[in-house]
Amino acid sequence: MKYSKATNYALHTMVFLALAPNGKTIGVRPLAEIQKVSPTYLSKVLTKLVKAGFVESTPGVNGGYKIVKNIKDISFLEIIHAIEGTASLFNCSLDNDLHNNHHCLIQEVMEKAERKMEEHLKEQTLEAIIKKVDEKTISFINSESS
């Protein structure tokens, strides 16, 4: 199984924004720079995070992005769903006289595995992960906040 690069950038961006001092914004350029991604591409990811209600955008010279939802209430699963959507990772495509894809045994196994993974990702919050971030990253984020 593989998530898109957008999910990778979204999760990291949310961690960086969670590290910003309360009420401070971070511009797209420093967020892109630390992840070695184009600001244009990261802007598209941030747009999805804004639409999902996690992040707020402030326009202007001193503008940027900040988290507007409590970090203890934001799970990895919610961030992933904001980027990837909620469709199942596996969909049985077999449909013939011998096989009814509505009761596919393989689909049942895959759905059970996906539910377990989603339960784990739902338990992982931004609050928990930022407690593990190193001082170098925190210093960088503080220096880029406005």
Beta strands, then each sheet from edge to edge (+ up, - down):
strand 1: 55-58
strand 2: 64-67
sheet 1: 1+ 2-
end
